[in-house]
Amino acid sequence: NPGADLVFVGHSYGGSAVMDIMRHLQGEPYGKVVVATLDPVSCRERSHPQERAAGVLYWVNAYCAPYRSPMDAAARVGGPWRECPQADVNLCFSGKEKDTQGKRYRHSRPQSLFTDAHALGGASAQDMLLAACKRLNIGSRTDNADE
């Protein structure tokens, strides 16, 4: 379905891969595009610059800083994006704080970066992505043979 709307959620290298995908799709037919990146990381030479690709209508970026665990070493080595000036929203979760399950925010535990409400905005990245989908009328279409 070349006109389909696209909703991307990418964690770690998958976050930077989302923007790479959109750069490669330039000129291709697709519908509206919204993106959530969860602590995106680059391979040093790829996915630079760390900016919004053409065609992305909404981008929420949730990330963890500072990293507090040896489990997050791969993210440090890969090149964390952290705050992305071209994102519509940047949500920084401190690696010194605990998530709703009582565990510290970490790169290696992305679910809480997506689902936990952020202290400053009161909404989660998931909530913001769903609100953008609703505002842009993504996923609420009904198939109608007469249209």
N, CA, C and O atoms as a GROMACS GRO file, in nm:
protein
  588
    1ASN      N    1   0.085  -0.117   0.000
    1ASN     CA    2   0.000   0.000   0.000
    1ASN      C    3   0.089   0.123   0.000
    1ASN      O    4   0.127   0.171   0.107
    2PRO      N    5   0.124   0.175  -0.115
    2PRO     CA    6   0.220   0.285  -0.122
    2PRO      C    7   0.173   0.415  -0.059
    2PRO      O    8   0.256   0.502  -0.030
    3GLY      N    9   0.044   0.432  -0.036
    3GLY     CA   10  -0.004   0.555   0.027
    3GLY      C   11  -0.027   0.542   0.175
    3GLY      O   12  -0.086   0.631   0.237
    4ALA      N   13   0.017   0.432   0.236
    4ALA     CA   14  -0.011   0.406   0.377
    4ALA      C   15   0.061   0.506   0.467
    4ALA      O   16   0.172   0.549   0.439
    5ASP      N   17  -0.006   0.541   0.577
    5ASP     CA   18   0.058   0.619   0.681
    5ASP      C   19   0.158   0.529   0.753
    5ASP      O   20   0.137   0.408   0.763
    6LEU      N   21   0.265   0.589   0.803
    6LEU     CA   22   0.371   0.513   0.868
    6LEU      C   23   0.392   0.564   1.010
    6LEU      O   24   0.403   0.684   1.032
    7VAL      N   25   0.398   0.472   1.105
    7VAL     CA   26   0.429   0.503   1.244
    7VAL      C   27   0.551   0.420   1.280
    7VAL      O   28   0.545   0.297   1.281
    8PHE      N   29   0.662   0.487   1.308
    8PHE     CA   30   0.786   0.419   1.343
    8PHE      C   31   0.816   0.440   1.490
    8PHE      O   32   0.804   0.552   1.541
    9VAL      N   33   0.856   0.333   1.558
    9VAL     CA   34   0.911   0.342   1.693
    9VAL      C   35   1.042   0.266   1.687
    9VAL      O   36   1.045   0.146   1.660
   10GLY      N   37   1.152   0.337   1.711
   10GLY     CA   38   1.284   0.275   1.703
   10GLY      C   39   1.365   0.298   1.827
   10GLY      O   40   1.373   0.410   1.877
   11HIS      N   41   1.428   0.192   1.877
   11HIS     CA   42   1.514   0.200   1.996
   11HIS      C   43   1.658   0.179   1.955
   11HIS      O   44   1.688   0.095   1.870
   12SER      N   45   1.748   0.255   2.016
   12SER     CA   46   1.891   0.241   1.998
   12SER      C   47   1.926   0.264   1.850
   12SER      O   48   1.889   0.366   1.793
   13TYR      N   49   1.996   0.169   1.790
   13TYR     CA   50   2.030   0.186   1.649
   13TYR      C   51   1.903   0.189   1.563
   13TYR      O   52   1.902   0.248   1.455
   14GLY      N   53   1.796   0.126   1.610
   14GLY     CA   54   1.669   0.131   1.538
   14GLY      C   55   1.614   0.273   1.530
   14GLY      O   56   1.545   0.307   1.434
   15GLY      N   57   1.644   0.356   1.630
   15GLY     CA   58   1.602   0.496   1.626
   15GLY      C   59   1.670   0.572   1.515
   15GLY      O   60   1.605   0.648   1.443
   16SER      N   61   1.801   0.553   1.500
   16SER     CA   62   1.871   0.622   1.392
   16SER      C   63   1.836   0.559   1.257
   16SER      O   64   1.836   0.627   1.154
   17ALA      N   65   1.806   0.428   1.257
   17ALA     CA   66   1.768   0.361   1.133
   17ALA      C   67   1.636   0.416   1.078
   17ALA      O   68   1.617   0.419   0.956
   18VAL      N   69   1.546   0.458   1.167
   18VAL     CA   70   1.420   0.517   1.123
   18VAL      C   71   1.447   0.639   1.033
   18VAL      O   72   1.389   0.652   0.926
   19MET      N   73   1.536   0.726   1.078
   19MET     CA   74   1.566   0.844   0.998
   19MET      C   75   1.639   0.806   0.869
   19MET      O   76   1.618   0.869   0.765
   20ASP      N   77   1.725   0.703   0.876
   20ASP     CA   78   1.790   0.654   0.753
   20ASP      C   79   1.686   0.602   0.654
   20ASP      O   80   1.695   0.630   0.534
   21ILE      N   81   1.589   0.527   0.703
   21ILE     CA   82   1.483   0.474   0.616
   21ILE      C   83   1.410   0.588   0.547
   21ILE      O   84   1.388   0.584   0.426
   22MET      N   85   1.375   0.689   0.623
   22MET     CA   86   1.303   0.803   0.565
   22MET      C   87   1.388   0.879   0.464
   22MET      O   88   1.335   0.929   0.364
   23ARG      N   89   1.518   0.888   0.487
   23ARG     CA   90   1.606   0.953   0.388
   23ARG      C   91   1.608   0.874   0.258
   23ARG      O   92   1.615   0.932   0.149
   24HIS      N   93   1.604   0.740   0.267
   24HIS     CA   94   1.604   0.657   0.148
   24HIS      C   95   1.470   0.655   0.077
   24HIS      O   96   1.463   0.628  -0.043
   25LEU      N   97   1.362   0.684   0.149
   25LEU     CA   98   1.228   0.686   0.089
   25LEU      C   99   1.192   0.819   0.025
   25LEU      O  100   1.083   0.832  -0.031
   26GLN      N  101   1.280   0.916   0.032
   26GLN     CA  102   1.248   1.046  -0.026
   26GLN      C  103   1.206   1.028  -0.171
   26GLN      O  104   1.274   0.964  -0.250
   27GLY      N  105   1.093   1.088  -0.203
   27GLY     CA  106   1.040   1.077  -0.338
   27GLY      C  107   0.947   0.959  -0.357
   27GLY      O  108   0.874   0.954  -0.456
   28GLU      N  109   0.949   0.862  -0.264
   28GLU     CA  110   0.860   0.747  -0.273
   28GLU      C  111   0.722   0.785  -0.221
   28GLU      O  112   0.711   0.870  -0.133
   29PRO      N  113   0.617   0.723  -0.274
   29PRO     CA  114   0.483   0.756  -0.226
   29PRO      C  115   0.452   0.688  -0.093
   29PRO      O  116   0.461   0.566  -0.081
   30TYR      N  117   0.418   0.765   0.005
   30TYR     CA  118   0.371   0.714   0.133
   30TYR      C  119   0.283   0.822   0.194
   30TYR      O  120   0.282   0.936   0.148
   31GLY      N  121   0.211   0.783   0.298
   31GLY     CA  122   0.121   0.878   0.362
   31GLY      C  123   0.192   0.960   0.468
   31GLY      O  124   0.309   0.997   0.453
   32LYS      N  125   0.120   0.989   0.575
   32LYS     CA  126   0.176   1.068   0.685
   32LYS      C  127   0.271   0.981   0.768
   32LYS      O  128   0.252   0.860   0.781
   33VAL      N  129   0.375   1.045   0.822
   33VAL     CA  130   0.477   0.973   0.898
   33VAL      C  131   0.497   1.038   1.035
   33VAL      O  132   0.522   1.158   1.044
   34VAL      N  133   0.487   0.957   1.140
   34VAL     CA  134   0.520   1.000   1.276
   34VAL      C  135   0.624   0.904   1.333
   34VAL      O  136   0.625   0.785   1.299
   35VAL      N  137   0.710   0.956   1.420
   35VAL     CA  138   0.824   0.879   1.468
   35VAL      C  139   0.842   0.898   1.618
   35VAL      O  140   0.829   1.009   1.670
   36ALA      N  141   0.873   0.789   1.687
   36ALA     CA  142   0.922   0.795   1.824
   36ALA      C  143   1.058   0.727   1.826
   36ALA      O  144   1.070   0.612   1.783
   37THR      N  145   1.159   0.798   1.874
   37THR     CA  146   1.291   0.737   1.891
   37THR      C  147   1.316   0.722   2.040
   37THR      O  148   1.290   0.813   2.119
   38LEU      N  149   1.366   0.605   2.078
   38LEU     CA  150   1.393   0.574   2.217
   38LEU      C  151   1.543   0.558   2.235
   38LEU      O  152   1.600   0.456   2.197
   39ASP      N  153   1.605   0.658   2.292
   39ASP     CA  154   1.749   0.662   2.315
   39ASP      C  155   1.826   0.622   2.189
   39ASP      O  156   1.903   0.526   2.190
   40PRO      N  157   1.806   0.698   2.079
   40PRO     CA  158   1.871   0.662   1.954
   40PRO      C  159   2.023   0.670   1.962
   40PRO      O  160   2.079   0.756   2.030
   41VAL      N  161   2.088   0.578   1.892
   41VAL     CA  162   2.233   0.565   1.889
   41VAL      C  163   2.276   0.545   1.745
   41VAL      O  164   2.207   0.479   1.667
   42SER      N  165   2.389   0.602   1.709
   42SER     CA  166   2.444   0.586   1.574
   42SER      C  167   2.568   0.499   1.576
   42SER      O  168   2.638   0.488   1.676
   43CYS      N  169   2.593   0.437   1.461
   43CYS     CA  170   2.728   0.394   1.435
   43CYS      C  171   2.798   0.524   1.398
   43CYS      O  172   2.738   0.607   1.329
   44ARG      N  173   2.916   0.545   1.438
   44ARG     CA  174   2.981   0.676   1.427
   44ARG      C  175   2.969   0.738   1.287
   44ARG      O  176   2.948   0.859   1.277
   45GLU      N  177   2.981   0.661   1.181
   45GLU     CA  178   2.978   0.719   1.046
   45GLU      C  179   2.838   0.725   0.986
   45GLU      O  180   2.815   0.804   0.894
   46ARG      N  181   2.744   0.645   1.036
   46ARG     CA  182   2.610   0.641   0.978
   46ARG      C  183   2.515   0.728   1.056
   46ARG      O  184   2.541   0.765   1.171
   47SER      N  185   2.405   0.760   0.995
   47SER     CA  186   2.296   0.832   1.059
   47SER      C  187   2.337   0.970   1.106
   47SER      O  188   2.283   1.023   1.204
   48HIS      N  189   2.430   1.027   1.038
   48HIS     CA  190   2.468   1.165   1.067
   48HIS      C  191   2.431   1.248   0.946
   48HIS      O  192   2.450   1.199   0.835
   49PRO      N  193   2.381   1.363   0.958
   49PRO     CA  194   2.358   1.432   1.084
   49PRO      C  195   2.236   1.376   1.156
   49PRO      O  196   2.152   1.309   1.096
   50GLN      N  197   2.228   1.404   1.284
   50GLN     CA  198   2.120   1.353   1.367
   50GLN      C  199   2.003   1.450   1.360
   50GLN      O  200   1.973   1.522   1.456
   51GLU      N  201   1.940   1.450   1.247
   51GLU     CA  202   1.832   1.546   1.227
   51GLU      C  203   1.710   1.478   1.165
   51GLU      O  204   1.716   1.365   1.116
   52ARG      N  205   1.601   1.552   1.169
   52ARG     CA  206   1.474   1.502   1.115
   52ARG      C  207   1.487   1.481   0.964
   52ARG      O  208   1.536   1.568   0.891
   53ALA      N  209   1.443   1.365   0.920
   53ALA     CA  210   1.440   1.337   0.777
   53ALA      C  211   1.318   1.404   0.716
   53ALA      O  212   1.217   1.427   0.783
   54ALA      N  213   1.327   1.436   0.589
   54ALA     CA  214   1.214   1.496   0.517
   54ALA      C  215   1.095   1.402   0.524
   54ALA      O  216   1.110   1.280   0.515
   55GLY      N  217   0.977   1.458   0.539
   55GLY     CA  218   0.855   1.378   0.539
   55GLY      C  219   0.808   1.336   0.677
   55GLY      O  220   0.696   1.286   0.690
   56VAL      N  221   0.889   1.355   0.781
   56VAL     CA  222   0.847   1.321   0.917
   56VAL      C  223   0.765   1.437   0.972
   56VAL      O  224   0.817   1.547   0.992
   57LEU      N  225   0.636   1.412   0.995
   57LEU     CA  226   0.547   1.518   1.041
   57LEU      C  227   0.555   1.543   1.191
   57LEU      O  228   0.532   1.655   1.238
   58TYR      N  229   0.587   1.439   1.267
   58TYR     CA  230   0.596   1.453   1.412
   58TYR      C  231   0.702   1.359   1.463
   58TYR      O  232   0.712   1.244   1.420
   59TRP      N  233   0.785   1.409   1.559
   59TRP     CA  234   0.895   1.329   1.613
   59TRP      C  235   0.906   1.354   1.763
   59TRP      O  236   0.931   1.467   1.806
   60VAL      N  237   0.886   1.249   1.841
   60VAL     CA  238   0.912   1.254   1.985
   60VAL      C  239   1.035   1.168   2.013
   60VAL      O  240   1.043   1.053   1.971
   61ASN      N  241   1.129   1.226   2.085
   61ASN     CA  242   1.256   1.161   2.116
   61ASN      C  243   1.268   1.147   2.268
   61ASN      O  244   1.274   1.248   2.339
   62ALA      N  245   1.272   1.024   2.317
   62ALA     CA  246   1.291   0.998   2.460
   62ALA      C  247   1.428   0.933   2.478
   62ALA      O  248   1.464   0.839   2.407
   63TYR      N  249   1.503   0.984   2.574
   63TYR     CA  250   1.637   0.931   2.593
   63TYR      C  251   1.676   0.930   2.740
   63TYR      O  252   1.614   0.997   2.822
   64CYS      N  253   1.780   0.854   2.770
   64CYS     CA  254   1.830   0.839   2.906
   64CYS      C  255   1.966   0.908   2.916
   64CYS      O  256   2.054   0.885   2.832
   65ALA      N  257   1.984   0.991   3.017
   65ALA     CA  258   2.113   1.055   3.042
   65ALA      C  259   2.117   1.098   3.188
   65ALA      O  260   2.019   1.154   3.236
   66PRO      N  261   2.222   1.076   3.257
   66PRO     CA  262   2.341   1.003   3.214
   66PRO      C  263   2.319   0.853   3.227
   66PRO      O  264   2.231   0.807   3.300
   67TYR      N  265   2.401   0.778   3.154
   67TYR     CA  266   2.398   0.633   3.168
   67TYR      C  267   2.466   0.596   3.298
   67TYR      O  268   2.572   0.650   3.332
   68ARG      N  269   2.406   0.503   3.372
   68ARG     CA  270   2.456   0.467   3.504
   68ARG      C  271   2.491   0.319   3.515
   68ARG      O  272   2.525   0.273   3.624
   69SER      N  273   2.485   0.245   3.407
   69SER     CA  274   2.502   0.101   3.415
   69SER      C  275   2.603   0.051   3.311
   69SER      O  276   2.606   0.103   3.199
   70PRO      N  277   2.685  -0.048   3.347
   70PRO     CA  278   2.773  -0.110   3.247
   70PRO      C  279   2.694  -0.172   3.131
   70PRO      O  280   2.748  -0.189   3.022
   71MET      N  281   2.566  -0.204   3.156
   71MET     CA  282   2.481  -0.260   3.050
   71MET      C  283   2.461  -0.159   2.936
   71MET      O  284   2.425  -0.197   2.825
   72ASP      N  285   2.483  -0.031   2.963
   72ASP     CA  286   2.462   0.074   2.864
   72ASP      C  287   2.590   0.113   2.790
   72ASP      O  288   2.592   0.212   2.717
   73ALA      N  289   2.697   0.036   2.809
   73ALA     CA  290   2.826   0.068   2.747
   73ALA      C  291   2.816   0.072   2.594
   73ALA      O  292   2.878   0.158   2.531
   74ALA      N  293   2.740  -0.019   2.535
   74ALA     CA  294   2.728  -0.021   2.389
   74ALA      C  295   2.668   0.110   2.336
   74ALA      O  296   2.708   0.159   2.231
   75ALA      N  297   2.573   0.164   2.410
   75ALA     CA  298   2.513   0.291   2.368
   75ALA      C  299   2.614   0.405   2.376
   75ALA      O  300   2.617   0.491   2.289
   76ARG      N  301   2.696   0.406   2.481
   76ARG     CA  302   2.798   0.511   2.494
   76ARG      C  303   2.899   0.502   2.380
   76ARG      O  304   2.938   0.604   2.324
   77VAL      N  305   2.940   0.381   2.346
   77VAL     CA  306   3.038   0.361   2.240
   77VAL      C  307   2.979   0.396   2.104
   77VAL      O  308   3.046   0.455   2.020
   78GLY      N  309   2.854   0.359   2.082
   78GLY     CA  310   2.791   0.381   1.952
   78GLY      C  311   2.767   0.526   1.918
   78GLY      O  312   2.766   0.562   1.800
   79GLY      N  313   2.749   0.609   2.016
   79GLY     CA  314   2.726   0.750   1.989
   79GLY      C  315   2.582   0.789   2.015
   79GLY      O  316   2.504   0.800   1.920
   80PRO      N  317   2.545   0.810   2.141
   80PRO     CA  318   2.406   0.848   2.173
   80PRO      C  319   2.370   0.985   2.115
   80PRO      O  320   2.452   1.077   2.116
   81TRP      N  321   2.250   0.996   2.066
   81TRP     CA  322   2.202   1.123   2.010
   81TRP      C  323   2.163   1.220   2.120
   81TRP      O  324   2.186   1.340   2.108
   82ARG      N  325   2.106   1.170   2.226
   82ARG     CA  326   2.052   1.250   2.334
   82ARG      C  327   1.951   1.351   2.281
   82ARG      O  328   1.861   1.313   2.206
   83GLU      N  329   1.963   1.479   2.318
   83GLU     CA  330   1.864   1.577   2.272
   83GLU      C  331   1.882   1.604   2.124
   83GLU      O  332   1.994   1.627   2.076
   84CYS      N  333   1.772   1.602   2.051
   84CYS     CA  334   1.771   1.628   1.907
   84CYS      C  335   1.695   1.758   1.882
   84CYS      O  336   1.572   1.760   1.896
   85PRO      N  337   1.763   1.865   1.846
   85PRO     CA  338   1.699   1.995   1.832
   85PRO      C  339   1.582   1.997   1.734
   85PRO      O  340   1.492   2.080   1.748
   86GLN      N  341   1.582   1.909   1.634
   86GLN     CA  342   1.474   1.910   1.535
   86GLN      C  343   1.355   1.824   1.574
   86GLN      O  344   1.254   1.821   1.502
   87ALA      N  345   1.364   1.753   1.686
   87ALA     CA  346   1.249   1.676   1.734
   87ALA      C  347   1.143   1.773   1.785
   87ALA      O  348   1.175   1.881   1.835
   88ASP      N  349   1.017   1.734   1.772
   88ASP     CA  350   0.910   1.816   1.826
   88ASP      C  351   0.914   1.818   1.978
   88ASP      O  352   0.886   1.920   2.042
   89VAL      N  353   0.951   1.703   2.037
   89VAL     CA  354   0.958   1.689   2.182
   89VAL      C  355   1.081   1.605   2.217
   89VAL      O  356   1.105   1.502   2.154
   90ASN      N  357   1.157   1.649   2.317
   90ASN     CA  358   1.267   1.570   2.373
   90ASN      C  359   1.234   1.542   2.519
   90ASN      O  360   1.209   1.634   2.596
   91LEU      N  361   1.235   1.415   2.556
   91LEU     CA  362   1.208   1.374   2.694
   91LEU      C  363   1.334   1.309   2.750
   91LEU      O  364   1.371   1.200   2.707
   92CYS      N  365   1.399   1.375   2.845
   92CYS     CA  366   1.520   1.320   2.906
   92CYS      C  367   1.483   1.253   3.038
   92CYS      O  368   1.428   1.316   3.127
   93PHE      N  369   1.514   1.124   3.048
   93PHE     CA  370   1.493   1.048   3.171
   93PHE      C  371   1.630   1.026   3.236
   93PHE      O  372   1.720   0.973   3.172
   94SER      N  373   1.644   1.067   3.360
   94SER     CA  374   1.771   1.055   3.430
   94SER      C  375   1.801   0.911   3.468
   94SER      O  376   1.717   0.842   3.525
   95GLY      N  377   1.921   0.867   3.436
   95GLY     CA  378   1.966   0.735   3.476
   95GLY      C  379   1.984   0.723   3.626
   95GLY      O  380   2.009   0.613   3.677
   96LYS      N  381   1.972   0.835   3.697
   96LYS     CA  382   1.982   0.834   3.843
   96LYS      C  383   1.846   0.809   3.908
   96LYS      O  384   1.838   0.780   4.027
   97GLU      N  385   1.738   0.820   3.828
   97GLU     CA  386   1.603   0.806   3.881
   97GLU      C  387   1.545   0.669   3.848
   97GLU      O  388   1.596   0.597   3.762
   98LYS      N  389   1.438   0.635   3.917
   98LYS     CA  390   1.374   0.504   3.896
   98LYS      C  391   1.245   0.519   3.817
   98LYS      O  392   1.174   0.619   3.829
   99ASP      N  393   1.217   0.417   3.737
   99ASP     CA  394   1.096   0.415   3.656
   99ASP      C  395   0.977   0.367   3.741
   99ASP      O  396   0.991   0.345   3.861
  100THR      N  397   0.863   0.352   3.678
  100THR     CA  398   0.742   0.313   3.751
  100THR      C  399   0.750   0.171   3.807
  100THR      O  400   0.670   0.133   3.893
  101GLN      N  401   0.847   0.092   3.760
  101GLN     CA  402   0.865  -0.044   3.812
  101GLN      C  403   0.976  -0.050   3.917
  101GLN      O  404   1.014  -0.158   3.961
  102GLY      N  405   1.027   0.067   3.956
  102GLY     CA  406   1.128   0.072   4.060
  102GLY      C  407   1.270   0.044   4.014
  102GLY      O  408   1.358   0.024   4.097
  103LYS      N  409   1.294   0.042   3.883
  103LYS     CA  410   1.427   0.018   3.829
  103LYS      C  411   1.479   0.148   3.767
  103LYS      O  412   1.400   0.231   3.721
  104ARG      N  413   1.610   0.165   3.767
  104ARG     CA  414   1.668   0.287   3.710
  104ARG      C  415   1.645   0.291   3.558
  104ARG      O  416   1.649   0.188   3.490
  105TYR      N  417   1.622   0.413   3.508
  105TYR     CA  418   1.611   0.429   3.364
  105TYR      C  419   1.744   0.392   3.300
  105TYR      O  420   1.850   0.435   3.345
  106ARG      N  421   1.736   0.311   3.194
  106ARG     CA  422   1.856   0.265   3.126
  106ARG      C  423   1.828   0.250   2.978
  106ARG      O  424   1.714   0.231   2.935
  107HIS      N  425   1.934   0.259   2.901
  107HIS     CA  426   1.926   0.235   2.757
  107HIS      C  427   1.877   0.094   2.730
  107HIS      O  428   1.800   0.070   2.637
  108SER      N  429   1.923   0.001   2.811
  108SER     CA  430   1.891  -0.140   2.789
  108SER      C  431   1.749  -0.177   2.835
  108SER      O  432   1.709  -0.293   2.824
  109ARG      N  433   1.674  -0.080   2.886
  109ARG     CA  434   1.534  -0.103   2.925
  109ARG      C  435   1.447   0.006   2.861
  109ARG      O  436   1.403   0.098   2.930
  110PRO      N  437   1.423  -0.002   2.731
  110PRO     CA  438   1.356   0.108   2.660
  110PRO      C  439   1.206   0.122   2.687
  110PRO      O  440   1.150   0.229   2.664
  111GLN      N  441   1.141   0.017   2.734
  111GLN     CA  442   0.995   0.025   2.750
  111GLN      C  443   0.955   0.141   2.840
  111GLN      O  444   0.860   0.213   2.810
  112SER      N  445   1.028   0.160   2.950
  112SER     CA  446   0.991   0.268   3.042
  112SER      C  447   1.015   0.405   2.980
  112SER      O  448   0.946   0.501   3.014
  113LEU      N  449   1.113   0.416   2.888
  113LEU     CA  450   1.135   0.543   2.818
  113LEU      C  451   1.015   0.577   2.729
  113LEU      O  452   0.987   0.694   2.702
  114PHE      N  453   0.943   0.474   2.685
  114PHE     CA  454   0.828   0.492   2.597
  114PHE      C  455   0.698   0.510   2.676
  114PHE      O  456   0.614   0.592   2.639
  115THR      N  457   0.682   0.434   2.784
  115THR     CA  458   0.550   0.430   2.850
  115THR      C  459   0.538   0.515   2.976
  115THR      O  460   0.426   0.548   3.017
  116ASP      N  461   0.649   0.552   3.038
  116ASP     CA  462   0.641   0.631   3.161
  116ASP      C  463   0.612   0.778   3.131
  116ASP      O  464   0.667   0.836   3.038
  117ALA      N  465   0.524   0.836   3.211
  117ALA     CA  466   0.496   0.980   3.199
  117ALA      C  467   0.621   1.057   3.239
  117ALA      O  468   0.687   1.023   3.338
  118HIS      N  469   0.652   1.159   3.164
  118HIS     CA  470   0.769   1.241   3.194
  118HIS      C  471   0.732   1.344   3.300
  118HIS      O  472   0.623   1.400   3.298
  119ALA      N  473   0.824   1.369   3.391
  119ALA     CA  474   0.797   1.460   3.504
  119ALA      C  475   0.761   1.602   3.458
  119ALA      O  476   0.676   1.666   3.518
  120LEU      N  477   0.825   1.650   3.352
  120LEU     CA  478   0.801   1.788   3.309
  120LEU      C  479   0.670   1.804   3.233
  120LEU      O  480   0.596   1.900   3.254
  121GLY      N  481   0.641   1.710   3.144
  121GLY     CA  482   0.522   1.725   3.059
  121GLY      C  483   0.401   1.648   3.107
  121GLY      O  484   0.289   1.675   3.064
  122GLY      N  485   0.422   1.551   3.195
  122GLY     CA  486   0.312   1.472   3.246
  122GLY      C  487   0.259   1.367   3.150
  122GLY      O  488   0.166   1.294   3.184
  123ALA      N  489   0.316   1.359   3.032
  123ALA     CA  490   0.272   1.259   2.934
  123ALA      C  491   0.392   1.172   2.896
  123ALA      O  492   0.507   1.212   2.912
  124SER      N  493   0.363   1.054   2.848
  124SER     CA  494   0.468   0.963   2.801
  124SER      C  495   0.492   0.984   2.652
  124SER      O  496   0.412   1.046   2.583
  125ALA      N  497   0.604   0.932   2.604
  125ALA     CA  498   0.632   0.936   2.460
  125ALA      C  499   0.520   0.864   2.384
  125ALA      O  500   0.479   0.907   2.277
  126GLN      N  501   0.472   0.753   2.442
  126GLN     CA  502   0.363   0.678   2.380
  126GLN      C  503   0.238   0.765   2.370
  126GLN      O  504   0.173   0.770   2.265
  127ASP      N  505   0.203   0.835   2.479
  127ASP     CA  506   0.086   0.923   2.478
  127ASP      C  507   0.100   1.033   2.373
  127ASP      O  508   0.006   1.064   2.301
  128MET      N  509   0.220   1.091   2.366
  128MET     CA  510   0.244   1.198   2.269
  128MET      C  511   0.235   1.148   2.125
  128MET      O  512   0.182   1.217   2.038
  129LEU      N  513   0.287   1.027   2.102
  129LEU     CA  514   0.279   0.968   1.968
  129LEU      C  515   0.134   0.940   1.930
  129LEU      O  516   0.091   0.968   1.818
  130LEU      N  517   0.058   0.883   2.024
  130LEU     CA  518  -0.084   0.855   1.997
  130LEU      C  519  -0.163   0.984   1.974
  130LEU      O  520  -0.251   0.988   1.888
  131ALA      N  521  -0.132   1.090   2.049
  131ALA     CA  522  -0.200   1.218   2.031
  131ALA      C  523  -0.168   1.276   1.893
  131ALA      O  524  -0.256   1.332   1.828
  132ALA      N  525  -0.044   1.261   1.849
  132ALA     CA  526  -0.007   1.309   1.716
  132ALA      C  527  -0.081   1.230   1.608
  132ALA      O  528  -0.127   1.287   1.510
  133CYS      N  529  -0.093   1.098   1.627
  133CYS     CA  530  -0.166   1.015   1.531
  133CYS      C  531  -0.312   1.060   1.523
  133CYS      O  532  -0.370   1.068   1.415
  134LYS      N  533  -0.371   1.089   1.637
  134LYS     CA  534  -0.510   1.135   1.639
  134LYS      C  535  -0.524   1.271   1.572
  134LYS      O  536  -0.613   1.292   1.490
  135ARG      N  537  -0.433   1.362   1.607
  135ARG     CA  538  -0.436   1.497   1.548
  135ARG      C  539  -0.417   1.493   1.396
  135ARG      O  540  -0.478   1.572   1.324
  136LEU      N  541  -0.334   1.401   1.348
  136LEU     CA  542  -0.307   1.390   1.204
  136LEU      C  543  -0.400   1.291   1.134
  136LEU      O  544  -0.386   1.266   1.014
  137ASN      N  545  -0.495   1.234   1.210
  137ASN     CA  546  -0.592   1.140   1.155
  137ASN      C  547  -0.524   1.015   1.098
  137ASN      O  548  -0.558   0.968   0.989
  138ILE      N  549  -0.429   0.962   1.174
  138ILE     CA  550  -0.359   0.839   1.135
  138ILE      C  551  -0.422   0.724   1.212
  138ILE      O  552  -0.434   0.730   1.334
  139GLY      N  553  -0.459   0.620   1.142
  139GLY     CA  554  -0.514   0.502   1.205
  139GLY      C  555  -0.661   0.511   1.240
  139GLY      O  556  -0.715   0.418   1.299
  140SER      N  557  -0.726   0.619   1.204
  140SER     CA  558  -0.868   0.632   1.237
  140SER      C  559  -0.956   0.631   1.113
  140SER      O  560  -1.076   0.656   1.120
  141ARG      N  561  -0.895   0.602   1.001
  141ARG     CA  562  -0.972   0.596   0.876
  141ARG      C  563  -1.059   0.471   0.873
  141ARG      O  564  -1.023   0.368   0.929
  142THR      N  565  -1.170   0.482   0.808
  142THR     CA  566  -1.254   0.364   0.784
  142THR      C  567  -1.257   0.340   0.636
  142THR      O  568  -1.264   0.433   0.556
  143ASP      N  569  -1.253   0.214   0.600
  143ASP     CA  570  -1.264   0.180   0.458
  143ASP      C  571  -1.407   0.196   0.413
  143ASP      O  572  -1.500   0.144   0.475
  144ASN      N  573  -1.424   0.268   0.306
  144ASN     CA  574  -1.557   0.292   0.254
  144ASN      C  575  -1.551   0.272   0.102
  144ASN      O  576  -1.480   0.344   0.033
  145ALA      N  577  -1.624   0.176   0.053
  145ALA     CA  578  -1.619   0.144  -0.090
  145ALA      C  579  -1.667   0.259  -0.177
  145ALA      O  580  -1.631   0.266  -0.295
  146ASP      N  581  -1.748   0.350  -0.121
  146ASP     CA  582  -1.799   0.461  -0.200
  146ASP      C  583  -1.699   0.574  -0.216
  146ASP      O  584  -1.722   0.662  -0.298
  147GLU      N  585  -1.591   0.575  -0.141
  147GLU     CA  586  -1.494   0.685  -0.149
  147GLU      C  587  -1.387   0.655  -0.250
  147GLU      O  588  -1.297   0.737  -0.270
   0.00000   0.00000   0.00000
